[in-house]
């Protein structure tokens, strides 16, 4: 209960005492009640003050961390050699310094500046190293506090600025559509390696688990064959594992067909903004190349699928050829996830735009590493080849969409590829086949590469060893 007020004392006095008393006595009683109330106010203890929560300051020796980093990797005689540098940074030192210098010259965030207390901040090499370590090993943000002396929030901000800078500086070059000159080189390499003409690359999708997906979005990002919410990545890769097209960010409930229809790949062919280069197959000419896909994709003129059933040797040979060639995108996804564990582990970011930026940054760095190693098909980049083609009119879009979804062109292209691949297949005699098989078996036994066949492995090895001894005798 609260303390009685002045009005309540006056009311009690008027109720229990005579109202005929004079005004002087009433005024005296009222003054006494007021004095008592003021005394209670002074006697009551004041409320305790609210505690002021201050952030604990940790004195981190940034300069010593920078000196240790330079001594370990960047001095004239570093502690760790180039092989260790490549394993831990996923790239050569030459490429690392190129990225570091470009980021430092373009963005103020990567320049070493004074903080509010007058102390020097982190160097650009420390920030780039922090971002690459998180992407390469997929660790939490506070992992760099021990070696680089960088707090969790600074590591998170550094990663976001790094991914944004990589996409802005190198996205136009390393996420470009293949130009006419690029397509000619790609056709030549794929014809030599896979034995089919006009192949641009292989097409497929991959799910990335979104651990911190908001509860309101979990329904549209969850599919029955996945354990939780996911985001879909669609990619096109060539024989050298270069990613020529990447589309990421659609909800996990999309299958491969929905993702293809929503991707800019289809829109580019309909609008006429993607460069095209013709090729020749089995005596027929085609205006543009195609992509190898699995059985879920529709029968479009830019997609070549395998046969579900084979009736003759030609189709059987093409089925084997198509399925083996389509493994380029599977190898690319495997290398991408093994190189950047950040996209192999479940994503712990909250915002979609930052997740999309991190994925594209990993793909761009993947292409940059391939080019730096000299393994890219299109090694020489010419900026003048990137020509923006005009948008097609409404009538042209309708015609392009009809040609794109033409099943007749799809079937004719597949039939010509079957005949062309069968005509240029390597012809080998039975003696050559026997000699090659014997050499392969000998190499397998010498290297110790035995196939794991379960409980019968020991018996098979003993039988094969006895057969070899008999042939030698």
C-alpha positions in Angstrom: 0.0 0.0 0.0 1.1 3.5 -0.7 1.5 6.3 1.9 -1.7 8.3 2.7 -2.1 11.5 0.9 -3.0 15.0 2.3 -6.6 14.8 1.0 -7.2 11.5 2.9 -6.1 13.1 6.3 -8.4 16.0 5.7 -11.3 13.8 4.9 -10.8 11.8 8.1 -10.7 14.9 10.2 -13.9 16.2 8.7 -15.7 12.9 9.2 -14.8 12.2 12.8 -14.6 15.8 14.1 -17.3 18.4 14.3 -17.7 20.5 11.2 -18.6 23.5 13.3 -14.9 24.1 14.4 -13.4 27.3 13.2 -11.3 27.7 10.1 -8.1 28.3 12.1 -8.2 24.9 13.8 -8.9 23.2 10.4 -6.0 25.0 8.8 -3.7 23.9 11.7 -4.7 20.3 11.3 -4.1 20.5 7.5 -0.7 22.0 8.0 0.2 19.2 10.4 -0.8 16.5 8.0 1.2 18.1 5.2 4.3 18.2 7.5 3.9 14.6 8.3 3.7 13.6 4.6 6.8 15.6 3.7 8.6 13.9 6.6 7.7 10.5 5.2 9.0 11.4 1.8 12.4 12.3 3.2 12.6 9.3 5.4 11.8 6.8 2.5 15.0 5.4 0.9 15.5 6.3 -2.8 15.3 3.6 -5.4 18.7 2.0 -6.4 20.2 3.3 -9.6 20.1 1.2 -12.7 23.4 -0.5 -13.4 25.4 0.7 -16.4 26.5 -2.2 -18.5 29.7 -1.4 -20.2 31.4 -3.6 -22.9 34.5 -5.3 -21.7 37.6 -4.1 -23.6 40.1 -6.7 -24.6 43.6 -5.5 -25.4 44.6 -7.4 -28.6 48.1 -7.0 -29.9 47.3 -6.4 -33.6 50.8 -5.4 -34.6 52.3 -8.6 -33.1 49.7 -10.6 -35.0 50.5 -8.9 -38.2 54.2 -9.4 -37.7 53.7 -13.1 -37.0 51.5 -13.5 -40.1 54.1 -11.8 -42.4 56.9 -13.9 -40.9 54.9 -17.1 -41.5 53.8 -16.6 -45.1 54.9 -13.3 -46.7 58.6 -12.7 -45.8 61.5 -13.3 -48.2 62.2 -16.6 -46.3 58.8 -17.5 -44.8 58.3 -20.2 -42.2 55.8 -22.1 -44.4 56.5 -22.8 -48.0 54.3 -22.3 -51.1 52.7 -25.7 -50.8 51.5 -25.0 -47.2 50.4 -21.5 -48.4 48.3 -23.0 -51.2 46.8 -25.6 -48.9 45.7 -23.1 -46.2 44.8 -20.2 -48.5 43.4 -22.4 -51.4 45.4 -20.3 -53.9 48.9 -19.2 -54.8 50.6 -16.3 -53.2 50.6 -14.4 -56.5 46.8 -14.5 -56.7 46.4 -13.7 -53.1 48.5 -10.5 -53.4 46.6 -9.5 -56.5 43.3 -9.8 -54.8 44.7 -8.0 -51.7 46.0 -5.1 -53.7 42.8 -4.6 -55.7 40.7 -4.6 -52.6 43.0 -2.2 -50.8 43.1 0.2 -53.7 39.4 0.2 -54.3 37.7 0.0 -50.8 38.5 2.1 -47.7 37.5 -0.8 -45.5 40.6 -2.7 -46.4 43.0 0.2 -45.8 44.8 0.4 -42.5 43.4 3.3 -40.6 43.3 4.8 -37.1 40.4 3.8 -34.8 38.6 6.1 -32.4 41.3 5.6 -29.7 44.1 6.5 -32.0 45.4 3.0 -32.5 46.2 1.5 -35.9 43.7 -1.0 -37.2 44.1 -4.2 -39.1 46.1 -4.4 -42.3 44.6 -5.5 -45.6 46.5 -8.8 -45.5 45.0 -9.6 -42.1 41.5 -8.9 -43.3 41.8 -10.8 -46.5 43.4 -13.7 -44.6 40.6 -13.7 -42.1 37.9 -13.9 -44.8 39.7 -16.6 -46.7 40.2 -18.7 -43.6 36.5 -18.6 -42.9 35.6 -19.5 -46.4 38.2 -22.2 -46.7 37.7 -24.0 -43.4 34.0 -23.1 -42.7 34.8 -22.2 -39.1 32.9 -19.9 -36.8 33.6 -16.1 -36.8 35.5 -16.1 -33.5 38.1 -18.6 -34.7 40.5 -15.8 -35.8 40.7 -14.3 -32.4 43.6 -16.6 -31.4 45.9 -16.2 -34.4 44.9 -12.9 -36.1 43.6 -11.3 -32.8 40.4 -10.3 -34.6 37.1 -10.1 -32.8 34.0 -12.0 -33.9 32.1 -8.9 -35.2 35.2 -7.7 -37.1 35.6 -11.1 -38.7 31.9 -11.1 -39.8 32.1 -7.6 -41.2 35.3 -8.4 -43.0 33.8 -11.5 -44.6 30.8 -9.5 -45.9 32.9 -6.7 -47.3 35.3 -9.3 -48.9 32.5 -11.1 -50.7 30.9 -7.9 -51.9 34.3 -6.6 -53.2 35.0 -9.9 -55.0 31.7 -9.8 -56.7 32.0 -6.2 -57.7 35.6 -6.3 -58.9 35.7 -9.7 -60.7 32.1 -10.7 -61.3 32.0 -9.2 -64.8 35.0 -11.2 -65.9 34.8 -14.5 -64.0 31.0 -14.9 -64.1 30.6 -13.9 -67.8 28.7 -15.8 -70.4 31.0 -17.4 -73.0 31.8 -15.2 -75.9 32.0 -16.3 -79.5 35.7 -16.9 -79.2 35.2 -18.7 -75.9 32.6 -21.0 -77.5 35.0 -22.0 -80.3 37.7 -23.1 -77.8 35.1 -24.9 -75.7 33.7 -26.8 -78.7 37.2 -27.8 -79.7 38.2 -29.1 -76.3 35.0 -31.0 -75.7 35.2 -32.6 -79.1 38.7 -33.8 -78.3 37.9 -34.9 -74.7 34.4 -36.2 -75.0 33.9 -36.9 -78.7 30.7 -34.9 -79.2 30.6 -31.5 -81.1 28.8 -28.3 -80.0 28.9 -29.1 -76.2 29.1 -25.9 -74.1 29.0 -27.7 -70.7 27.0 -29.8 -68.4 24.0 -28.5 -66.4 22.8 -29.5 -62.9 21.5 -28.2 -59.6 22.7 -28.6 -56.0 21.0 -28.0 -52.6 22.7 -25.9 -49.9 21.3 -26.4 -46.4 20.1 -23.2 -44.7 20.5 -23.7 -41.0 19.3 -20.3 -39.8 16.3 -20.1 -42.2 13.5 -18.0 -40.6 10.5 -20.1 -39.3 8.1 -18.3 -41.5 10.1 -19.3 -44.6 10.8 -22.9 -43.7 7.8 -24.3 -45.6 8.8 -22.9 -49.0 12.5 -23.8 -48.5 12.0 -27.4 -47.5 11.6 -30.4 -49.8 10.9 -34.0 -49.0 14.3 -35.4 -50.0 16.1 -32.8 -47.8 16.6 -32.8 -44.1 15.8 -29.1 -43.7 15.5 -25.7 -45.5 17.8 -25.4 -48.4 18.7 -22.9 -51.2 19.2 -24.1 -54.8 22.4 -23.5 -56.9 22.2 -24.1 -60.7 25.5 -24.3 -62.5 27.0 -24.9 -65.9 30.6 -26.3 -66.0 33.0 -27.2 -68.8 35.7 -29.9 -68.9 38.2 -27.6 -67.1 35.6 -27.2 -64.2 35.1 -23.5 -65.1 31.7 -22.3 -64.0 30.2 -20.5 -67.0 26.7 -19.9 -65.5 25.6 -19.7 -61.9 22.1 -19.0 -60.6 21.6 -19.2 -56.8 19.0 -18.2 -54.3 15.7 -19.8 -55.2 13.7 -21.6 -52.5 14.6 -25.2 -51.8 11.1 -26.4 -52.8 12.1 -25.8 -56.5 13.2 -28.8 -58.5 15.6 -28.7 -61.4 12.9 -27.8 -63.9 11.5 -24.9 -61.9 15.0 -23.6 -61.3 15.8 -23.8 -65.0 12.7 -21.9 -65.9 13.5 -19.1 -63.4 17.2 -18.9 -64.3 18.6 -16.2 -66.5 19.9 -18.9 -68.8 16.5 -19.5 -70.4 15.8 -15.8 -70.4 19.1 -15.0 -72.2 18.2 -17.4 -75.1 14.7 -16.0 -75.4 15.8 -12.4 -75.3 18.8 -13.0 -77.5 21.4 -11.5 -75.2 23.5 -14.7 -74.9 26.2 -15.0 -77.6 25.7 -17.9 -79.9 28.1 -19.9 -82.1 27.0 -22.6 -84.6 28.5 -26.0 -85.0 28.3 -28.9 -87.5 27.1 -32.4 -86.6 26.4 -35.3 -88.9 26.1 -33.1 -92.0 23.7 -30.6 -90.4 24.3 -27.1 -89.0 22.9 -25.8 -85.8 22.8 -22.2 -84.6 23.9 -22.6 -81.0 25.4 -25.1 -78.7 23.8 -27.2 -76.0 24.2 -28.4 -72.4 24.2 -32.0 -71.1 21.5 -32.7 -68.6 20.0 -35.6 -66.7 16.6 -37.1 -67.2 14.6 -34.6 -65.2 15.2 -31.7 -67.7 12.7 -31.0 -70.4 13.3 -31.8 -74.1 14.6 -28.4 -75.1 16.8 -27.6 -78.1 19.6 -26.4 -75.8 19.6 -29.6 -73.6 20.8 -33.1 -74.6 19.7 -35.9 -72.4 20.6 -39.6 -72.4 18.4 -42.5 -73.4 16.4 -44.3 -70.9 16.5 -47.5 -73.1 19.1 -48.5 -75.6 18.1 -50.7 -78.6 21.4 -50.8 -80.6 25.1 -50.3 -80.1 25.0 -46.7 -81.3 22.6 -45.6 -78.6 24.4 -47.6 -76.0 27.7 -46.0 -76.9 26.1 -42.5 -76.9 24.5 -43.2 -73.5 27.8 -44.1 -72.0 29.4 -41.0 -73.6 26.8 -38.6 -72.5 26.7 -39.9 -68.9 30.5 -39.8 -68.6 30.7 -36.3 -70.1 27.9 -35.0 -67.8 30.1 -35.7 -64.8 32.0 -32.4 -65.4 29.4 -30.5 -63.3 29.5 -33.2 -60.6 33.2 -32.9 -60.4 32.9 -29.1 -60.3 30.5 -29.2 -57.4 32.7 -31.6 -55.6 35.8 -29.4 -56.0 33.9 -26.3 -55.1 32.7 -27.8 -51.8 36.0 -29.3 -51.0 37.9 -26.1 -51.7 35.4 -23.9 -49.7 34.1 -25.6 -46.7 31.9 -22.6 -46.0 29.4 -23.8 -48.7 29.9 -27.5 -47.7 28.6 -26.9 -44.2 25.1 -25.7 -43.4 24.8 -21.9 -44.0 24.5 -19.9 -40.7 23.8 -16.5 -42.2 20.4 -14.8 -41.9 20.0 -12.5 -44.9 19.5 -13.9 -48.4 21.5 -11.2 -50.1 24.6 -11.9 -48.0 24.2 -15.6 -48.6 24.0 -15.1 -52.3 27.0 -12.8 -52.2 29.1 -15.4 -50.4 28.1 -18.2 -52.9 29.0 -16.1 -55.9 32.3 -15.0 -54.3 33.3 -18.7 -53.8 32.5 -19.4 -57.5 34.4 -16.4 -58.7 37.5 -17.4 -56.6 37.1 -20.9 -57.9 37.4 -19.6 -61.5 40.2 -17.3 -60.6 42.2 -20.2 -59.2 41.7 -22.3 -62.3 42.9 -19.4 -64.5 45.9 -18.7 -62.2 46.9 -22.4 -62.4 46.8 -22.3 -66.2 44.1 -25.0 -66.5 41.4 -22.8 -68.0 40.3 -23.5 -71.6 39.8 -19.8 -72.3 43.0 -18.5 -70.7 43.3 -15.2 -72.5 40.6 -12.7 -71.5 39.7 -10.0 -74.0 37.3 -7.3 -72.6 36.4 -6.2 -76.1 34.8 -9.5 -76.8 32.1 -8.8 -74.2 29.5 -7.2 -76.4 26.1 -6.4 -75.1 23.6 -7.7 -77.6 20.3 -5.8 -78.1 17.1 -7.1 -76.5 14.8 -9.0 -78.9 11.4 -7.6 -79.8 8.1 -9.2 -78.7 7.8 -11.1 -82.0 11.4 -12.3 -81.8 10.9 -13.5 -78.2 7.9 -15.6 -79.3 9.9 -17.2 -82.1 12.9 -17.8 -79.8 10.8 -19.3 -77.1 9.1 -21.6 -79.7 12.5 -22.7 -81.1 13.9 -23.2 -77.6 11.1 -25.5 -76.5 10.9 -27.4 -79.9 10.9 -31.1 -79.3 11.6 -31.8 -83.0 14.9 -29.9 -82.9 15.8 -31.7 -79.7 15.2 -35.1 -81.2 17.0 -34.2 -84.5 20.0 -32.9 -82.5 20.2 -36.0 -80.4 20.0 -38.3 -83.5 22.7 -36.4 -85.2 25.0 -36.5 -82.2 24.4 -40.3 -81.9 25.5 -40.8 -85.5 28.4 -38.3 -85.3 29.8 -39.8 -82.1 29.5 -43.3 -83.5 31.3 -42.3 -86.7 34.3 -40.7 -85.0 34.6 -43.2 -82.2 38.0 -44.8 -81.6 38.1 -48.1 -83.4 40.1 -50.7 -81.6 40.9 -54.3 -82.5 40.4 -57.2 -80.1 44.1 -57.7 -79.7 44.6 -54.0 -78.7 41.7 -54.4 -76.2 43.3 -57.5 -74.6 46.7 -55.8 -74.3 45.2 -52.7 -72.7 43.1 -54.8 -70.3 46.2 -56.8 -69.3 48.2 -53.5 -68.7 45.4 -52.1 -66.6 45.2 -55.2 -64.5 49.0 -55.2 -64.0 48.9 -51.5 -63.0 46.1 -52.1 -60.5 48.0 -55.0 -58.8 51.2 -53.0 -58.7 49.5 -49.9 -57.2 47.5 -52.0 -54.8 44.2 -50.6 -56.0 41.8 -53.4 -55.3 38.1 -53.0 -55.4 36.2 -53.5 -52.2 33.7 -56.3 -52.9 32.8 -57.2 -49.3 33.5 -60.5 -47.7 34.7 -62.2 -50.9 37.6 -59.8 -51.4 40.2 -62.2 -50.0 39.1 -65.1 -52.1 39.1 -63.1 -55.3 42.6 -61.8 -54.6 43.9 -65.3 -54.1 42.3 -66.6 -57.3 43.7 -63.7 -59.3 47.1 -64.2 -57.8 47.1 -67.9 -58.8 46.0 -67.0 -62.3 49.0 -64.6 -62.6 51.4 -67.3 -61.4 50.1 -69.8 -63.9 50.5 -67.3 -66.8 54.0 -66.5 -65.8 55.0 -70.2 -65.6 
